[in-house]
């Protein structure tokens, strides 16, 4: 006998779902880590690589370009010799930080629970 499909009790998602919009930005691999590492201020590419030793240079370059295209990160060429590049969060990028911080807070709670259970 097939189970009856229950009615969804969640409020209906709007056509242009804001949750999907936000997750389309922060949902990529390494993206939350990049935003987290830029939250305290601008960082050069090599500094971000140092902050996230497991990310490849290619992946970091790809994610930074994507975030720049979406208006989340801005790239500035510094007038040094040789020239260096710095990345910083835009105003829109900083607006994502409370969501990243909330996810991190839940992650800390889950980690503590897992440690207690072990």
C-alpha positions in Angstrom: 0.0 0.0 0.0 1.4 3.4 -1.0 1.9 6.0 1.6 -0.3 9.1 1.4 1.6 12.3 0.5 1.3 14.7 3.4 0.7 18.4 2.9 3.8 20.6 3.3 3.4 22.8 6.4 6.2 25.2 5.4 5.2 28.5 4.1 5.3 28.5 0.3 8.5 29.5 -1.3 8.3 32.5 -3.5 9.0 32.0 -7.2 12.4 33.6 -6.8 13.3 31.8 -3.6 15.6 34.0 -1.4 17.1 30.9 0.2 18.1 29.5 -3.2 19.6 32.9 -4.1 21.8 33.0 -1.0 22.8 29.4 -1.3 23.8 29.9 -4.9 26.5 32.2 -3.6 27.7 30.5 -0.4 27.0 26.9 -1.4 30.1 26.4 -3.5 33.0 24.3 -2.4 35.4 26.5 -0.3 33.2 29.6 -0.7 32.2 29.8 3.0 35.9 29.4 4.0 36.9 32.3 1.6 34.2 34.6 3.0 35.2 33.7 6.6 38.9 34.4 5.9 38.0 37.8 4.3 35.7 38.8 7.1 38.5 40.5 9.1 39.7 42.5 6.1 41.5 42.3 2.8 43.9 39.4 2.0 46.3 38.7 -0.7 46.1 35.5 -2.8 49.1 34.0 -1.0 47.6 34.8 2.4 44.4 33.1 1.5 46.3 30.0 0.3 48.1 30.1 3.7 44.8 30.4 5.5 43.4 27.4 3.7 46.3 25.0 3.0 44.1 22.3 1.5 42.7 24.4 -1.3 44.5 24.3 -4.7 45.6 27.5 -6.4 43.3 26.7 -9.3 40.2 26.2 -7.1 41.0 29.4 -5.1 41.4 31.4 -8.3 38.1 30.0 -9.7 36.1 30.7 -6.5 37.6 34.3 -6.2 36.6 35.0 -9.9 33.1 33.7 -9.3 32.7 35.8 -6.2 34.0 38.8 -8.0 31.6 38.3 -10.9 28.7 38.0 -8.4 29.7 41.3 -6.6 30.7 39.6 -3.3 34.4 40.1 -3.5 36.4 43.0 -5.0 39.9 42.6 -6.4 42.4 45.4 -6.1 45.8 45.6 -7.8 48.3 47.2 -5.4 50.9 49.6 -6.8 53.8 47.6 -5.7 56.8 46.2 -7.5 56.0 43.5 -8.6 52.2 44.3 -8.5 50.2 42.3 -6.0 46.5 41.7 -5.8 44.3 42.0 -2.7 40.8 40.6 -2.2 38.1 42.1 0.1 34.5 41.7 0.7 32.1 44.2 -0.9 29.1 45.5 1.1 27.0 42.7 -0.3 29.7 40.2 0.7 29.7 41.5 4.3 25.9 41.1 4.4 26.5 37.3 4.0 28.7 37.2 7.2 25.8 36.7 9.7 24.7 33.7 7.7 28.2 32.2 7.7 28.6 33.0 11.4 25.3 31.3 12.2 26.3 28.2 10.3 29.7 28.2 12.2 27.8 28.4 15.5 25.6 25.4 14.6 28.8 23.5 13.5 30.5 24.2 16.9 27.4 22.9 18.7 27.3 19.7 16.6 31.0 19.2 17.1 30.6 19.4 20.9 27.7 17.0 20.8 29.7 14.5 18.8 32.6 14.8 21.2 30.4 14.1 24.2 28.8 11.1 22.5 32.3 9.6 21.8 
